[in-house]
Amino acid sequence: MDLETKSALLRAKPPFDLLQSFRFIERFHGPRFGMECDDQHHRRAGIIDDTIFLVNITAGPSTDEIRCDISTRTKIDRTMVAKITQQITDYLSLEDDLGEFYSLAKGDKVFEDLLKKSYGYHQVRFFTPFEAAAWSIITQRFPVERSRTIMERIATEIGGSIDLDGHTFLAFPEAHNILKNLDRLHIIVTNKRKTEYLTAAAEAFDKVDQEFFKKGSYSEVLGWLKGIKGIGDWSASLILIRGMGRVEQTTTARSIPKERAMKDYHIEGDPDALKRIASRYGNYQGLWEHYLLYWMD
């Protein structure tokens, strides 16, 4: 089947280096959904309002721009194009103000050294907050490889796919797709508790206005997440930072290489020291943590 394709240019807040984003995607250990990524392009599928799309992301004419070629099976209007480009903007955190973040790092020798190899990297999030929520639930006490397999089966059997050049790209379903296929979800997950948690998350995400994730106060969004059965501190933090781009707070470095960080900062024996260091980054504490997790050797 021939695909309809529309193109758009998106601009990131400088400094921005798309190659850093691509390198992160290449090493990401989460679900792949058949995505492609190298130093030149990134292709992956998604779903918005039951419309399955494939986006090919490449460098734009200037260093702060990216080109998005959006392919669908049927023609889409400007409204849908706007929704897709906004999702890509969020996915690549193009609106993040790294200039302010970097200014807070001045004087932090450890972090300044880390920034030399990650300069211009805007956080690459999960493709949607709901996908991040599902991942946070499925990975609880499950190995990563098993979790990836479950996520990709959910995408295959409940979400959707789009084919191009003999390759199949999978799209993780929207919350309402899950609610319409609970019997299938139970068969895929084969774990009653996780199925209950995924169902609870789908019900919650299906009812909420997505703008709440951006405009609600941090405490409001955190409280809403923790009100969902199966989402505790760990999951809520992952969803906030990696799914919604809410980086105002840190989890006190729950996942960063803590021993390495404490050694580099010369704070061995002081478990609260990382909290104090994080506090200097104000509303970017979660981004500081993310950089340490993915860019510290």
Secondary structure, 3 states (H helix, E strand, C coil): CCCEEEEEEEECCCCCCHHHHHHHHHHCCCCCCCCEECCCCEEEEEEECCEEEEEEEEECCCCCEEEEEEEECCCCCHHHHHHHHHHHHHHCCCCCCHHHHHHHCCCCHHHHHHHHHHCCCCCCCCCCHHHHHHHHHHCCCCCHHHHHHHHHHHHHHCCEEEEECCEEEEECCCHHHHHCCHHHHHHHHCCHHHHHHHHHHHHHHHHCCCHHHHHCCHHHHHHHHHCCCCCCHHHHHHHHHHHCCCCCCCCCCCCCCHHHHHHHCCCCCCCCHHHHHHHCCHHHHHHHHHHHHHHCC
